[in-house]
C-alpha cells in the first residue's frame, strides 16, 4: 500500500443467498482512500450484488459477513443509511426523472429549505451551478433532464452524489451508453475526484478504460473473489484480467469463421425519414443499403448519427415519420407499415435498450422467449403451456442462459443472460434478417464471445445480420462489410478487409464519401 494510504472500506467474507442460488460466497474487498478500485467479472459473477450489499439495497441481516467503513463496523438498513455515511451508488440505469429539471433532480429528497419549510429555489439553483461546475458541466440548471444526453445525465448523477458529501462513489458500468468523448470526460472526472480524496469503485466491462484509471482491480468469478491486482506492481493487463474473469485465456476475442455469403435478398432504396418531433431534421437521408444471405453487415457511426433511427424505421416504421423509400426482399417490394408486418415479413430487431424495449422485466423467461410470435405455440387463442415450456427450455440450453428454470423472472438475470433471452425471443420468430442494435453493450468478454458465436451461427444458416455497434473493434472482428453513417446519411460501404479504425472514423465524421482509388 502506498505511504499515506489506508483502507476506507473493508468487506469481509460477504455471503449472499437467494432461493436456490448462492450469489456471493465469502467475498472480500478492500478499497483504500483516494483510490479508484475496479471490480471485474462475467455477467452474473456477483459484482452488482456485492455493491447492493454495500449500499444497503440488500440490508444488514440479509447477508453474512462484515463491512468496515472509515474504520468502523457499519450495518446499513437501507440506501439512505449508506448515503448518510458517505457512500453513493450510481446504477447503470440512471435514477433521474426526465420531466424534472437538473436542479430538481439534484435535490430531490434532499431539498434546500428556507423559512416556514419552503424550498429555497434561488439557493438551490446557485448550489446546483456550483456542483455542475465541479463535474465540468455548463448546462443551465433549469434544463429538463429529458433534454440532455446520457453523458450529461451521468454527470448530473455524480453532481447529485457530491451534494451529499460523498466519500466513496460506486459507479456501475458508467460508460456503457456513452460515446468516446463523453466516456473520456467521465474517466477524467473520476481521476479528478481521486485527487480530491474521494475513493471510487468502478464496475466496467471496458478493460481498456479500467487500465486507464484503476489503481487496483478485484476480480470476481462465480460469486467468489479470485484475486486483487495492484497496478503499482505492474500486474494489470487485459489478458491477465480476462484469464481471471473467465477462468481461462481467450486466444481470440472473436470466434473463427469462414463466411459463406450468397445473393442479395434485402435492399433498402432511397430511405428518408423525418424526426418525430423536429420536422426539419431528417434522421435518414436517402439511405441505400443491401444485405446478402449469410452476410454480417456492420453499421458504424457516432452516437446521434442516426443508426438506431434507421434500424427502427425499417422495422415497421417504429420510429420517425416515413417520407420516401422502398424495401425489397427476395426481389419483391414490400411495405412494412407496423411491427407486425415486419415480423411477418421475416425481420427481427434486437433493440439497444433491452430493459425498456427488449423485455418486460415482470415476465418469466419462457413468456419472454415466445412473446414475439405466440401463434407458433398456440391452439387458437390459447397458449399451449407444454410447447411454451419446451421451446424456452431448448433455448435456455442451446444459448447457455444461466438460470435454474425458465420460470425464473428475466428481471433477476444478469445483463448478458437477459441479452440471450432477447436473442432467443427473436430467433424463435425464425427471421430471414436480424437487426442487432448494440447487442453486447454492458456485458463481459466471455458473454460477448458467446453472442458472437450465436450471430455467426445465424449467418451460417443463410440468414442476414445487420449489426449496429459503437465498438469499432467489434465491427472489424465480426462483420463482413461495414456501412458508416453521419448525420442520418450513409457515407461509405467498406468490405471489412479494406476497413480499419482510421478509415471508419473518417467516414463517421464527414458527409463526404470516401474517394475510391
HELIX and SHEET records of a PDB file:
HELIX    1   1 UNK A   47  UNK A   55  1                                   9    
HELIX    2   2 UNK A   79  UNK A   85  1                                   7    
HELIX    3   3 UNK A  102  UNK A  106  1                                   5    
HELIX    4   4 UNK A  115  UNK A  117  5                                   3    
HELIX    5   5 UNK A  121  UNK A  134  1                                  14    
HELIX    6   6 UNK A  145  UNK A  147  5                                   3    
HELIX    7   7 UNK A  150  UNK A  162  1                                  13    
HELIX    8   8 UNK A  180  UNK A  195  1                                  16    
HELIX    9   9 UNK A  207  UNK A  213  1                                   7    
HELIX   10  10 UNK A  231  UNK A  233  5                                   3    
HELIX   11  11 UNK A  238  UNK A  246  1                                   9    
HELIX   12  12 UNK A  307  UNK A  314  1                                   8    
HELIX   13  13 UNK A  339  UNK A  344  1                                   6    
HELIX   14  14 UNK A  354  UNK A  358  3                                   5    
HELIX   15  15 UNK A  365  UNK A  370  1                                   6    
HELIX   16  16 UNK A  371  UNK A  377  5                                   7    
HELIX   17  17 UNK A  385  UNK A  398  1                                  14    
HELIX   18  18 UNK A  410  UNK A  412  5                                   3    
HELIX   19  19 UNK A  415  UNK A  427  1                                  13    
HELIX   20  20 UNK A  445  UNK A  460  1                                  16    
HELIX   21  21 UNK A  472  UNK A  478  1                                   7    
HELIX   22  22 UNK A  496  UNK A  498  5                                   3    
HELIX   23  23 UNK A  501  UNK A  508  1                                   8    
SHEET    1   A 4 UNK A  21  UNK A  32  0                                        
SHEET    2   A 4 UNK A   7  UNK A  18 -1                                        
SHEET    3   A 4 UNK A  64  UNK A  69 -1                                        
SHEET    4   A 4 UNK A  72  UNK A  74 -1                                        
SHEET    1   B 6 UNK A  87  UNK A  90  0                                        
SHEET    2   B 6 UNK A 168  UNK A 172  1                                        
SHEET    3   B 6 UNK A 199  UNK A 203  1                                        
SHEET    4   B 6 UNK A  36  UNK A  40  1                                        
SHEET    5   B 6 UNK A 216  UNK A 221  1                                        
SHEET    6   B 6 UNK A 224  UNK A 230 -1                                        
SHEET    1   C 4 UNK A 282  UNK A 292  0                                        
SHEET    2   C 4 UNK A 264  UNK A 274 -1                                        
SHEET    3   C 4 UNK A 321  UNK A 329 -1                                        
SHEET    4   C 4 UNK A 332  UNK A 334 -1                                        
SHEET    1   D 6 UNK A 347  UNK A 350  0                                        
SHEET    2   D 6 UNK A 433  UNK A 437  1                                        
SHEET    3   D 6 UNK A 464  UNK A 468  1                                        
SHEET    4   D 6 UNK A 296  UNK A 300  1                                        
SHEET    5   D 6 UNK A 481  UNK A 486  1                                        
SHEET    6   D 6 UNK A 489  UNK A 495 -1                                        
SHEET    1   E 2 UNK A 378  UNK A 379  0                                        
SHEET    2   E 2 UNK A 382  UNK A 383 -1                                        
END                                                                             
